Amino acid sequence: MENSDSLDLSTTITFIKIFNTIAKNRELKRSDPKYQVFEDLFRKKYLDISCKVIEGDIGRGMSYYSKKHDLYIGGPVHLNSQYHIIDP
């Protein structure tokens, strides 16, 4: 995550899905401080560039939405916009 100006689409989508997964899962954030660190870093350094990469516009629920990629950053729970953690 060194040069935020050169994120490719695949990396950006991965970051967004990780961010959304962490943001929607309080237990995950409590389990290890690194999850909160990632969420904070994404908000501060990668949110704006991610919106540009996915061509996102303001969506509902304080979120950004990319119609082109059917992807939210934040906002409502959306199956395509996060990872699904399966307990073993």
C-alpha positions in Angstrom: 0.0 0.0 0.0 2.9 2.4 -0.8 1.8 4.4 -3.8 -1.9 5.1 -3.7 -1.8 6.9 -7.1 -1.1 3.6 -8.9 -3.8 1.2 -7.6 -5.1 -1.1 -10.3 -8.7 -2.1 -10.5 -8.2 -5.6 -9.1 -6.3 -4.3 -6.1 -8.8 -1.6 -5.5 -11.7 -4.0 -5.5 -9.8 -6.2 -3.1 -9.1 -3.3 -0.7 -12.8 -2.2 -0.9 -14.1 -5.6 -0.1 -11.7 -6.0 2.8 -12.7 -2.5 4.1 -16.4 -3.3 3.9 -15.9 -6.7 5.6 -14.0 -5.1 8.5 -16.4 -2.1 8.7 -19.5 -4.3 9.0 -18.0 -6.8 11.5 -17.4 -5.4 15.0 -16.3 -8.7 16.4 -13.5 -8.8 13.7 -12.3 -5.4 14.7 -12.3 -6.4 18.4 -10.4 -9.6 17.7 -7.2 -7.9 16.5 -6.1 -4.2 16.3 -4.7 -4.6 12.8 -8.3 -4.6 11.4 -8.9 -1.2 12.8 -5.6 0.0 11.5 -6.5 -1.2 8.0 -9.9 0.5 8.2 -8.4 3.8 9.3 -5.7 3.7 6.7 -8.2 3.0 3.9 -10.4 5.9 5.0 -7.6 8.4 5.2 -5.4 7.4 2.3 -7.3 5.2 -0.2 -11.0 6.1 -0.1 -10.8 9.0 -2.6 -8.5 7.2 -5.1 -10.6 4.0 -4.8 -13.7 6.0 -5.7 -12.0 7.3 -8.8 -10.7 3.9 -9.9 -14.1 2.2 -9.7 -15.8 5.4 -11.1 -18.0 5.6 -8.0 -20.6 8.2 -7.2 -22.3 9.2 -3.9 -24.7 6.4 -3.1 -27.2 5.8 -0.3 -26.3 5.4 3.4 -23.2 7.6 3.3 -21.6 5.4 0.7 -20.1 5.5 -2.8 -21.5 3.2 -5.5 -20.0 2.1 -8.8 -22.8 1.1 -11.2 -20.1 -0.1 -13.7 -18.7 -2.6 -11.1 -21.9 -3.0 -9.0 -19.8 -2.2 -5.9 -20.3 -0.1 -2.8 -17.8 1.5 -0.5 -19.5 1.6 2.8 -23.3 2.0 3.0 -25.8 -0.9 3.0 -24.7 -4.5 3.2 -24.3 -5.6 -0.4 -23.2 -9.2 -1.2 -20.9 -8.2 -4.1 -19.1 -5.6 -1.9 -17.6 -7.6 0.9 -16.1 -11.0 1.7 -18.1 -13.5 3.7 -16.4 -15.0 6.7 -17.3 -18.7 7.2 -16.6 -20.1 10.7 -14.8 -23.4 10.6 
